[in-house]
């Protein structure tokens, strides 16, 4: 009987240990789920070794409420004013903000070797600070470029149009207008971005050039990294000053923390409902997919932790009861007996000492 109980206890401890290991594994998966998404790490990259905290915020606008760059420039000034009012620009000598914006569309591209319709991401600001795509050849395009006729091709479009990737300086036409290849990039290779990017061949060009080819162009995505003197400063500023309309403002920094993933679990069933007319860019869809997976891993981590926790608590209570019983039944009586014996010995010695003195007298 005792042997059977020992076997049962050993089996329960093995099961608890196995489930605890699974729980830790899923917690680690949830903790690391966002690390491959470079678009969500812009604040950490920009902060570098600085002691000042930086925060990343994203704004997504409905298609029918798209903005023009003048609204972005006006918001930039509001950010500078807010940082100055908080005296952050006095305490910190580096650049306190960086931003980027984008719009998406489709345009016809062609060369002497091939042609096709390509997905266009029209960008402004320091877009590639937020999206450091791997360059296979050439350089990024930037807001500071004097000429706006330079474009970045992805690998698939480069092979279609030119049959290779060493293309810097090569010419192509977009909607019949000549452009020059600045470089060739490789799309993100993490599993979430691969799932989210379903548009096929694509290119990046300046928003200014894109707006000249498409008179209906409008900015639907804006990203900001800025110094944050107190937690929540950046996202609150965006909510107060950015012309978001019916759009959505998200804080990217810490969006994969356990508390944020737990909120996604609590919003199960309503999170996927989107009634604002927003079309998320592929990097945000990738991030939302990663959040869903992270929330699932977090839930599994908690579920697998239930039995080990209960088993550990039951055994801890059992040990406490045994300790209490031992204390009450053995230790306290034994101590009481020893104390009583010590008192009796002391009293006897005192009595002997007194009576010995009387006898000597």
C-alpha positions in Angstrom: 0.0 0.0 0.0 2.8 2.4 0.9 4.7 1.4 -2.2 1.6 2.2 -4.3 1.2 5.6 -2.7 4.9 6.4 -3.3 4.5 5.5 -6.9 1.4 7.7 -7.2 3.2 10.6 -5.6 6.2 10.3 -7.8 3.9 10.2 -10.9 2.1 13.3 -9.8 5.4 15.1 -9.2 6.7 14.1 -12.7 3.4 15.3 -14.3 3.6 18.6 -12.4 7.2 19.0 -13.5 6.4 18.3 -17.1 3.4 20.7 -17.1 5.6 23.4 -15.4 8.2 23.0 -18.1 5.5 23.4 -20.8 4.2 26.5 -19.0 7.6 28.1 -18.9 8.1 27.3 -22.6 4.9 29.0 -23.6 5.6 32.0 -21.4 9.0 32.3 -23.1 7.4 32.1 -26.5 4.9 34.8 -25.6 7.8 37.0 -24.2 9.8 36.6 -27.4 7.0 36.7 -30.0 7.6 40.3 -31.1 11.4 40.2 -31.3 11.6 39.3 -35.0 9.4 42.2 -36.0 12.0 45.0 -36.7 9.2 47.5 -37.4 8.2 47.4 -33.7 11.8 48.0 -32.4 12.3 51.5 -33.7 12.2 53.2 -30.3 14.9 50.8 -28.9 17.1 51.4 -32.0 16.7 55.2 -31.8 17.3 55.3 -28.0 20.6 53.4 -28.3 22.7 53.9 -25.1 20.7 57.0 -23.9 19.2 57.1 -20.5 16.1 59.0 -21.9 13.2 56.7 -22.7 11.9 56.8 -26.2 8.4 55.6 -27.3 7.0 54.5 -30.7 3.5 55.4 -31.8 1.6 54.5 -35.0 -1.4 56.2 -36.4 -3.7 54.5 -39.0 -6.3 56.5 -41.0 -9.4 55.4 -42.9 -9.0 55.5 -46.7 -11.5 58.3 -47.0 -9.8 60.4 -44.4 -6.2 60.2 -45.8 -3.9 63.1 -45.0 -1.5 65.3 -47.0 2.0 66.1 -45.9 1.2 69.6 -44.6 -0.8 68.0 -41.7 2.2 65.9 -40.9 4.5 68.9 -40.9 2.1 70.8 -38.6 2.1 67.8 -36.1 5.9 67.8 -36.2 5.8 71.3 -34.9 3.4 70.3 -32.1 5.8 67.5 -31.1 8.7 70.0 -30.9 6.6 72.4 -28.8 5.6 69.7 -26.4 9.2 68.5 -25.9 10.3 72.0 -25.4 7.5 72.7 -22.8 8.7 69.5 -21.0 12.3 70.8 -21.1 13.4 67.6 -22.7 15.3 69.4 -25.4 17.4 71.2 -22.7 18.4 68.0 -20.9 19.0 65.9 -24.0 21.5 66.9 -26.7 20.5 64.3 -29.4 17.6 64.3 -31.8 14.4 63.8 -29.9 12.0 62.7 -32.7 11.9 60.9 -35.9 8.8 60.1 -38.0 7.7 58.5 -41.2 4.5 58.2 -43.3 3.3 56.1 -46.1 0.5 55.4 -48.6 -0.2 52.3 -50.7 -1.4 51.7 -54.2 -0.7 49.9 -57.5 1.1 51.3 -60.5 2.2 49.9 -63.9 6.0 49.4 -64.2 8.0 48.4 -67.2 11.5 48.0 -68.8 12.7 46.6 -72.1 12.8 43.2 -70.5 9.4 43.0 -68.8 6.4 44.8 -67.3 3.7 44.3 -64.8 1.5 45.8 -62.1 3.4 46.4 -58.8 2.3 47.2 -55.3 3.7 50.6 -54.4 4.5 51.8 -50.9 4.9 55.6 -51.1 7.0 56.8 -48.2 8.1 60.1 -46.5 10.2 61.0 -43.5 12.7 58.5 -42.3 10.7 55.4 -43.3 13.6 53.0 -43.3 14.5 54.0 -39.7 11.3 52.2 -38.9 11.6 49.5 -41.5 15.3 48.5 -41.9 14.7 46.1 -44.8 17.8 44.2 -45.9 19.5 45.8 -48.9 20.6 43.4 -51.6 22.1 46.2 -53.6 22.3 50.0 -53.6 20.9 52.4 -51.0 17.6 53.5 -49.4 15.7 56.5 -50.6 15.3 59.3 -48.1 13.3 62.5 -47.5 16.6 64.5 -48.0 17.1 63.2 -51.6 17.2 66.2 -54.0 15.8 64.1 -56.8 12.5 62.2 -56.2 12.9 59.8 -59.1 14.7 57.1 -57.2 12.9 53.9 -56.3 13.6 50.7 -54.4 12.5 47.4 -55.9 11.9 44.2 -54.0 13.6 41.1 -55.1 10.7 39.6 -57.1 10.1 42.8 -59.1 13.8 43.2 -59.7 13.9 39.7 -61.3 10.8 40.4 -63.4 12.0 43.7 -64.8 15.7 43.1 -65.1 16.5 39.5 -64.4 18.8 40.2 -61.5 19.4 42.3 -58.4 22.6 44.3 -59.2 20.6 47.2 -60.5 21.7 50.5 -59.0 21.4 53.3 -61.6 19.2 51.2 -64.0 16.2 52.9 -65.5 12.6 51.9 -65.6 9.2 53.5 -66.3 6.3 53.8 -63.9 3.1 54.7 -65.6 5.3 55.8 -68.5 7.4 58.2 -66.4 11.2 57.5 -66.2 12.6 56.5 -62.8 16.0 55.3 -61.5 16.7 52.2 -59.4 18.2 53.2 -56.0 18.5 49.7 -54.8 17.0 46.3 -54.3 15.6 45.1 -50.9 14.6 41.7 -49.5 11.3 41.6 -47.7 11.1 40.6 -44.0 11.7 36.9 -43.5 9.9 36.4 -40.2 6.9 34.1 -40.5 4.4 36.8 -39.6 5.5 39.3 -42.2 5.6 36.5 -44.8 2.0 35.7 -44.0 0.9 39.3 -43.9 2.6 40.4 -47.2 0.3 39.0 -49.9 0.6 41.7 -52.5 3.3 40.1 -54.6 5.9 42.2 -56.4 6.4 45.7 -55.1 8.5 48.8 -54.8 9.1 51.8 -52.6 9.1 55.4 -53.9 8.8 58.9 -52.4 5.4 60.1 -51.5 6.0 63.3 -53.5 6.7 61.3 -56.7 3.7 59.0 -56.1 1.3 61.9 -55.6 2.3 63.3 -59.0 1.3 60.0 -60.6 -1.8 59.5 -58.6 -3.9 62.6 -57.9 -6.0 60.7 -55.3 -3.0 59.9 -53.2 -3.3 60.3 -49.4 -1.3 59.3 -46.3 -2.9 56.4 -44.4 -0.1 55.4 -42.0 2.1 57.6 -39.8 4.8 56.4 -37.4 6.6 58.4 -34.7 9.4 57.8 -32.3 10.0 60.5 -29.7 11.6 61.1 -26.3 9.2 60.4 -23.4 9.9 62.3 -20.2 7.0 60.4 -18.5 5.4 57.1 -19.5 2.5 57.6 -21.9 3.6 61.1 -23.0 3.9 60.2 -26.7 0.7 58.4 -27.2 -1.3 61.1 -25.3 0.3 63.8 -27.4 -0.7 62.0 -30.5 -4.3 61.6 -29.3 -4.5 65.3 -28.5 -2.7 66.8 -31.5 -2.6 64.4 -34.4 -5.5 64.8 -36.9 -6.6 61.2 -36.5 -10.4 61.6 -37.2 -11.9 58.2 -37.1 -8.5 56.5 -37.3 -6.6 54.5 -34.7 -3.6 55.4 -32.6 -1.5 52.6 -31.2 1.5 52.6 -28.9 4.0 50.1 -30.3 6.4 50.2 -27.4 5.8 47.4 -24.9 2.9 46.1 -27.0 4.1 42.5 -26.5 4.3 42.8 -22.7 2.2 40.3 -20.7 -0.2 42.9 -19.6 -0.9 44.0 -23.2 -1.3 40.4 -24.4 -3.7 39.7 -21.5 -5.9 42.6 -22.7 -6.0 41.0 -26.1 -7.3 37.8 -24.5 -10.0 39.8 -22.7 -11.0 41.4 -26.0 -11.4 38.0 -27.7 -14.3 38.1 -30.2 -14.3 41.9 -30.7 -10.6 42.6 -31.5 -11.0 41.5 -35.1 -14.1 43.7 -35.7 -12.9 46.7 -37.8 -15.6 49.2 -38.7 -13.5 52.4 -39.2 -12.6 51.8 -42.8 -8.9 51.3 -42.0 -6.7 49.1 -44.2 -3.7 48.2 -42.1 -0.3 48.1 -43.9 1.3 44.6 -44.0 3.7 45.3 -41.1 0.8 46.1 -38.8 -1.1 43.0 -39.9 2.1 41.0 -39.2 2.2 42.6 -35.7 -1.4 41.9 -35.0 -0.9 38.2 -36.0 2.1 38.0 -33.7 0.0 39.6 -30.9 -2.7 36.9 -31.4 -0.2 34.1 -31.2 1.4 35.7 -28.2 -1.9 36.0 -26.4 -2.6 32.3 -27.2 0.9 31.3 -25.8 0.2 33.4 -22.7 -3.1 31.6 -22.2 -1.5 28.2 -22.6 1.3 29.2 -20.2 -1.3 30.0 -17.5 -3.4 26.8 -18.2 -0.4 24.5 -18.0 0.7 26.3 -14.8 -2.6 25.5 -13.0 -1.9 21.9 -12.0 1.8 22.4 -10.9 0.7 25.4 -8.8 -2.2 23.5 -7.1 0.0 20.4 -6.6 2.8 22.6 -5.1 0.4 24.4 -2.8 -1.2 21.1 -1.6 2.2 19.7 -0.8 3.3 22.9 0.9 0.1 22.8 3.0 0.7 19.2 3.8 4.3 20.0 5.0 3.0 22.9 7.0 0.4 20.6 8.7 3.1 18.1 9.5 5.3 20.8 10.9 2.4 22.1 13.0 1.6 18.6 14.3 5.2 17.9 15.0 5.5 21.3 16.8 2.3 20.7 18.8 2.8 17.0 19.6 6.5 16.7 20.0 8.6 19.8 20.0 6.4 21.9 22.3 5.8 19.1 24.9 9.5 18.2 24.8 10.5 21.9 25.2 8.0 22.3 28.0 9.4 19.2 29.8 13.0 20.5 29.3 12.1 23.9 30.6 10.2 22.4 33.6 13.2 20.1 34.3 15.6 23.1 34.1 13.3 25.0 36.5 13.2 22.1 38.9 17.0 21.7 38.8 17.5 25.4 39.5 15.0 25.4 42.4 16.7 22.3 43.8 20.1 23.9 43.6 18.8 27.0 45.2 17.2 25.0 48.0 20.4 23.0 48.6 22.4 26.2 48.6 20.2 27.8 51.2 20.1 24.7 53.4 23.8 24.1 53.1 24.5 27.6 54.6 22.2 26.9 57.5 23.9 23.6 58.3 27.4 25.3 58.3 26.1 27.8 60.8 
